[in-house]
Amino acid sequence: MKGPGTLPKKREPRPWNDRGQAVIEFTGVVPLILVTLILLWQAALVGYTFSLAGNAADKAVRAAAATEGGDRDAACETAGREDLPAAWDQSATIECFSDGDLVTAEFTLTVPVLFPGGLDFPFDVQGRSAAARES
């Protein structure tokens, strides 16, 4: 008999309930989230490598265009490597050459896998720049 002040009868638990459902779903989605984050990070590294190669080629050709005489290649190499982080500087190659009044610099960098200084992808990123000699 129900009356004021009496508690309702406690239900028996169901043999199959939803407890832990959110944990199971989260555990299933975690690998997808991690793979997405890794791919986004790798895309950022590829973009940063393109940015570094272009900037290094611009600085190198600017220094070479302003330099007189035979020191043009040395000035080109020094200016191009000036702002490169150490991890990218190890694999960087630069070619500076003149064709008449035009000075050209080609910078080649390798793209790292996940973090700079470790493994590199087998493809290179090139940055090219050209400027007229100032002398």
RODO-2510 file (C-alpha; in nm, 4 decimals, decimal comma):
residues 135
     n   res          X          Y          Z
     1     m     0,0000     0,0000     0,0000
     2     k     0,1343     0,3332    -0,1057
     3     g     0,0876     0,6255     0,1135
     4     p     0,2630     0,9399     0,2113
     5     g     0,6193     0,8809     0,3247
     6     t     0,6620     0,5412     0,1601
     7     l     0,9372     0,4870    -0,0933
     8     p     0,8667     0,3317    -0,4312
     9     k     0,9818    -0,0239    -0,4803
    10     k     1,3328    -0,0434    -0,6316
    11     r     1,3423    -0,1805    -0,9863
    12     e     1,5503    -0,4786    -1,0698
    13     p     1,8447    -0,3858    -1,2998
    14     r     1,8144    -0,4926    -1,6595
    15     p     2,0609    -0,7602    -1,7649
    16     w     2,1758    -0,5454    -2,0617
    17     n     2,2022    -0,1760    -1,9893
    18     d     2,3708     0,1279    -2,1486
    19     r     2,6332     0,1826    -1,8826
    20     g     2,9753     0,2461    -2,0418
    21     q     2,8364     0,3226    -2,3867
    22     a     3,0079     0,6612    -2,4102
    23     v     3,3445     0,5132    -2,3114
    24     i     3,3174     0,2460    -2,5795
    25     e     3,2234     0,5002    -2,8463
    26     f     3,5048     0,7346    -2,7438
    27     t     3,7555     0,4483    -2,7532
    28     g     3,6427     0,3659    -3,1056
    29     v     3,6743     0,7240    -3,2268
    30     v     4,0140     0,8029    -3,0672
    31     p     4,2189     0,6413    -3,3492
    32     l     4,0272     0,8442    -3,6079
    33     i     4,0910     1,1651    -3,4143
    34     l     4,4628     1,0833    -3,3822
    35     v     4,5016     1,0015    -3,7517
    36     t     4,3277     1,3284    -3,8419
    37     l     4,5597     1,5276    -3,6146
    38     i     4,8683     1,3550    -3,7577
    39     l     4,7582     1,4273    -4,1157
    40     l     4,6900     1,7926    -4,0326
    41     w     5,0306     1,8247    -3,8670
    42     q     5,2010     1,6668    -4,1690
    43     a     5,0177     1,9034    -4,4040
    44     a     5,1399     2,1953    -4,1922
    45     l     5,4993     2,0670    -4,2198
    46     v     5,4712     2,0401    -4,5981
    47     g     5,3370     2,3954    -4,6188
    48     y     5,6071     2,5254    -4,3859
    49     t     5,8750     2,3574    -4,5981
    50     f     5,7384     2,5278    -4,9102
    51     s     5,7438     2,8589    -4,7237
    52     l     6,1029     2,8051    -4,6080
    53     a     6,2225     2,7112    -4,9573
    54     g     6,0616     3,0163    -5,1164
    55     n     6,1903     3,2552    -4,8510
    56     a     6,5431     3,1129    -4,8669
    57     a     6,5502     3,1444    -5,2466
    58     d     6,4258     3,5055    -5,2267
    59     k     6,6895     3,6028    -4,9702
    60     a     6,9633     3,4226    -5,1624
    61     v     6,8857     3,5879    -5,4955
    62     r     6,8507     3,9305    -5,3307
    63     a     7,1986     3,8965    -5,1765
    64     a     7,3479     3,7657    -5,5012
    65     a     7,1944     4,0463    -5,7066
    66     a     7,3407     4,3109    -5,4774
    67     t     7,6909     4,1576    -5,4597
    68     e     7,9684     4,2653    -5,6937
    69     g     8,2293     4,0371    -5,8437
    70     g     8,3091     3,6726    -5,7779
    71     d     8,1634     3,6564    -5,4279
    72     r     7,8145     3,6292    -5,5727
    73     d     7,7811     3,2508    -5,5160
    74     a     7,9122     3,2702    -5,1588
    75     a     7,6758     3,5590    -5,0756
    76     c     7,3892     3,3657    -5,2314
    77     e     7,4628     3,0523    -5,0266
    78     t     7,5160     3,2400    -4,6998
    79     a     7,2007     3,4512    -4,7273
    80     g     6,9895     3,1525    -4,8310
    81     r     7,0916     2,9426    -4,5313
    82     e     7,0757     3,2306    -4,2823
    83     d     6,7174     3,1816    -4,1592
    84     l     6,6801     2,8066    -4,2127
    85     p     6,6141     2,5980    -3,9010
    86     a     6,8867     2,3409    -3,8330
    87     a     6,6652     2,0430    -3,9190
    88     w     6,6013     2,1755    -4,2711
    89     d     6,9528     2,3138    -4,3198
    90     q     7,1028     1,9634    -4,3123
    91     s     6,9272     1,8553    -4,6305
    92     a     6,9199     2,1900    -4,8108
    93     t     7,0885     2,2362    -5,1464
    94     i     7,1184     2,5681    -5,3230
    95     e     7,2207     2,6598    -5,6746
    96     c     7,2934     3,0179    -5,7707
    97     f     7,3737     3,1157    -6,1259
    98     s     7,3769     3,4207    -6,3495
    99     d     7,2483     3,4502    -6,7030
   100     g     7,3341     3,7917    -6,8370
   101     d     7,1750     4,0478    -6,6071
   102     l     6,9532     3,7916    -6,4349
   103     v     7,0574     3,6137    -6,1152
   104     t     6,8670     3,2961    -6,0266
   105     a     6,8620     3,0900    -5,7070
   106     e     6,7102     2,7447    -5,6716
   107     f     6,6675     2,6058    -5,3226
   108     t     6,5789     2,2410    -5,2560
   109     l     6,4548     2,1128    -4,9196
   110     t     6,3252     1,7739    -4,8122
   111     v     5,9965     1,7429    -4,6238
   112     p     6,0267     1,5802    -4,2793
   113     v     5,7922     1,3069    -4,1596
   114     l     5,6039     1,4209    -3,8454
   115     f     5,8957     1,6053    -3,6871
   116     p     6,2002     1,7858    -3,8300
   117     g     6,5341     1,6156    -3,7895
   118     g     6,4034     1,2589    -3,8180
   119     l     6,2895     1,0777    -4,1289
   120     d     6,2329     1,2643    -4,4538
   121     f     5,9895     1,1999    -4,7362
   122     p     6,1527     1,0846    -5,0611
   123     f     6,0408     1,3966    -5,2480
   124     d     6,1884     1,7457    -5,2438
   125     v     6,0373     2,0912    -5,2330
   126     q     6,1913     2,3550    -5,4569
   127     g     6,1926     2,7288    -5,4204
   128     r     6,3063     2,9407    -5,7126
   129     s     6,3663     3,3099    -5,7399
   130     a     6,5248     3,5451    -5,9895
   131     a     6,6264     3,9099    -5,9831
   132     a     6,8097     4,1544    -6,2032
   133     r     7,1677     4,2375    -6,1063
   134     e     7,1974     4,5719    -5,9389
   135     s     7,5410     4,6559    -6,0768
***
